[in-house]
Amino acid sequence: MGILAFLLQAGPAILLVSISAFALSQAFRRWVAAIPALLVGSVIYWGMYGQPRLPVMYVTMALGLLGWAVVFLWARSFPLAFDVLMRSERKETNHGDN
């Protein structure tokens, strides 16, 4: 089995892992950002594997990647969820010192 045959066979699984990884990475910034990331990912998946027309695949890929860019930029405007948690714990700790 050649590499191309492997990629064609494993393509749906690779795409699902990629969609999940992107959604998880956005959830680290803001958990709500995972929802549109998954929705856009489902459009990409449908365009790639859920319909037979090549022009539709190209359009859904272009719109999906644009949608992911918008989600990325939107989620980037928020601080990391871990940083927010650490700041709130620091404030609670400092509150007791006063």
HUZI-V379342 format. One record per pair of residues at least 24 apart in sequence whose C-alpha atoms are under 10 Angstrom apart, sorted by sequence separation. I is the first residue (numbers start at 0). J is the second residue. D is the distance in Angstrom with one decimal. If there is no record, write none. Layout:
I:J:D
I:J:D
This chain:
39:63:5.6
40:64:8.8
42:66:9.8
15:40:8.2
18:43:8.9
38:63:9.3
39:64:8.2
14:40:8.7
15:41:8.9
18:44:8.7
39:65:9.3
40:66:9.0
14:41:9.9
36:63:9.4
39:66:6.3
40:67:8.0
15:43:10.0
38:66:9.5
39:67:6.7
14:43:8.8
15:44:7.7
38:67:9.7
14:44:7.2
36:66:8.0
37:67:9.4
35:66:8.5
36:67:6.3
39:70:9.0
35:67:8.4
36:68:9.6
11:44:7.8
14:47:9.3
36:69:9.5
35:69:9.8
36:70:6.5
35:70:7.0
36:71:8.5
11:47:8.5
34:70:9.6
10:47:9.4
11:48:7.4
33:70:8.7
10:48:9.2
32:70:6.7
33:71:10.0
32:71:8.3
32:73:8.1
33:74:9.2
25:67:9.9
32:74:6.1
28:71:9.5
31:74:8.8
32:75:9.7
29:73:9.5
30:74:9.1
22:67:9.4
25:70:8.0
28:73:9.8
29:74:6.2
21:67:8.6
25:71:6.9
28:74:6.0
29:75:8.6
24:71:9.2
25:72:9.9
27:74:9.1
28:75:6.8
29:76:9.5
22:70:9.6
25:73:9.5
26:74:8.3
28:76:8.6
29:77:6.8
18:67:9.9
22:71:9.6
25:74:6.3
28:77:6.2
29:78:7.8
30:79:10.0
21:71:9.1
24:74:9.7
25:75:8.2
27:77:9.9
28:78:6.0
29:79:7.1
30:80:8.1
27:78:9.1
28:79:4.3
29:80:6.3
27:79:6.0
28:80:5.3
29:81:9.9
26:79:9.0
27:80:5.7
28:81:8.2
25:79:9.4
26:80:8.2
27:81:7.5
28:82:9.3
27:82:10.0
28:83:9.6
